[in-house]
Amino acid sequence: MFVPKAMLRSSAAAATMVAAVIGLGTGSAHAAGWPPLQAGAHLYSGSGGSGTSTAVDLDDFGTCRTLSTPARSVQVVSGSASVVLYFGAGCTGAYPWATGSLAQSDLPWPVLSYRVVLA
């Protein structure tokens, strides 16, 4: 079967581009300074897992907790719990943010309270 050289070159270029983008994506996540993944959940006062860390008790389901310092990023590693984040104190505010049981993310706005729920 005959395959034109131009097609082979474009396929190789596309594969190289995909590998480069994947490599840049993992490199930028590491360069951002996220702490290594570990079991549990943490809220951070800075973006990219930086700043003051607040440990979340993943066994305390349903209790609303108000933070003394607003959180700007979150990291959750759990098989059964997730964290619902609220932009207002006392678990208030429009459009709460739910993490899922495996999450590492900067938040769109500073978070003032949270509640642990089943994943």
C-alpha positions as CSV (number, residue, x, y, z in Angstrom):
1,M,0.0,0.0,0.0
2,F,1.3,3.4,-0.9
3,V,1.2,6.2,1.7
4,P,2.3,9.7,0.5
5,K,5.4,11.2,2.3
6,A,3.4,14.4,3.0
7,M,0.9,12.4,5.0
8,L,3.6,10.6,7.0
9,R,5.3,13.9,7.8
10,S,2.0,15.5,9.0
11,S,1.2,12.5,11.1
12,A,4.7,12.6,12.7
13,A,4.3,16.3,13.3
14,A,0.9,15.9,14.9
15,A,2.3,13.1,17.2
16,T,5.2,15.3,18.2
17,M,2.9,18.2,18.9
18,V,0.6,16.1,21.1
19,A,3.6,14.8,23.1
20,A,4.9,18.4,23.5
21,V,1.5,19.7,24.7
22,I,1.1,16.8,27.2
23,G,4.7,17.4,28.5
24,L,4.0,21.1,28.9
25,G,0.8,20.4,30.7
26,T,2.4,18.2,33.3
27,G,5.4,20.6,33.5
28,S,3.3,23.6,34.2
29,A,1.3,21.8,36.9
30,H,4.5,20.9,38.6
31,A,6.1,24.3,38.1
32,A,3.0,26.0,39.7
33,G,4.1,24.5,43.0
34,W,1.3,22.2,43.9
35,P,2.1,20.0,46.9
36,P,2.3,16.3,46.2
37,L,-1.0,14.5,46.3
38,Q,-1.7,12.9,49.6
39,A,-4.8,11.3,51.2
40,G,-7.1,13.9,52.7
41,A,-8.3,17.4,51.7
42,H,-6.6,20.8,52.1
43,L,-7.7,24.3,51.3
44,Y,-5.0,26.9,50.5
45,S,-5.0,30.6,50.9
46,G,-3.0,31.1,47.7
47,S,-3.4,29.8,44.2
48,G,-1.7,26.6,43.0
49,G,-1.7,25.1,46.5
50,S,0.4,27.9,48.0
51,G,0.0,29.9,51.2
52,T,-1.6,28.8,54.5
53,S,-3.0,25.3,54.4
54,T,-6.2,24.3,56.2
55,A,-6.8,20.6,56.7
56,V,-10.4,19.4,56.1
57,D,-11.8,16.7,58.3
58,L,-13.3,14.4,55.6
59,D,-15.2,12.3,58.3
60,D,-17.2,15.4,59.4
61,F,-20.1,15.1,57.0
62,G,-22.6,17.9,56.6
63,T,-21.1,20.4,59.1
64,C,-20.7,23.9,57.7
65,R,-17.3,25.3,58.5
66,T,-16.4,29.0,58.0
67,L,-12.7,29.7,57.3
68,S,-10.7,32.4,59.1
69,T,-8.7,33.0,55.9
70,P,-10.3,32.7,52.5
71,A,-9.2,29.8,50.4
72,R,-8.1,30.3,46.8
73,S,-7.2,26.6,45.9
74,V,-8.2,23.1,46.9
75,Q,-6.7,19.6,46.8
76,V,-8.8,16.5,47.6
77,V,-7.7,12.9,47.6
78,S,-10.5,10.6,48.9
79,G,-12.4,7.6,47.8
80,S,-15.7,8.5,49.5
81,A,-15.9,12.2,50.3
82,S,-15.9,15.5,48.4
83,V,-16.0,19.1,49.5
84,V,-18.6,21.7,48.6
85,L,-17.1,25.2,48.8
86,Y,-19.1,28.3,49.3
87,F,-18.2,31.9,48.4
88,G,-20.1,33.3,51.4
89,A,-19.6,32.7,55.1
90,G,-22.0,30.1,56.8
91,C,-22.2,28.0,53.6
92,T,-24.1,30.8,51.7
93,G,-23.6,32.4,48.3
94,A,-24.7,31.6,44.8
95,Y,-23.2,28.7,42.8
96,P,-21.3,26.6,45.3
97,W,-18.2,24.7,44.0
98,A,-18.1,20.9,44.4
99,T,-14.8,19.2,44.2
100,G,-15.4,15.5,43.7
101,S,-13.3,12.9,45.5
102,L,-10.1,13.6,43.5
103,A,-9.4,17.3,42.8
104,Q,-6.7,19.8,42.5
105,S,-7.8,23.2,41.4
106,D,-7.6,27.0,41.8
107,L,-10.9,28.5,42.7
108,P,-12.7,31.1,40.6
109,W,-13.3,33.3,43.7
110,P,-12.1,33.2,47.3
111,V,-14.0,30.7,49.3
112,L,-15.2,31.5,52.8
113,S,-16.9,28.3,54.0
114,Y,-17.2,24.6,53.1
115,R,-19.1,21.4,53.9
116,V,-18.0,17.7,53.4
117,V,-20.4,15.5,51.5
118,L,-20.4,11.9,50.2
119,A,-18.8,11.6,46.8
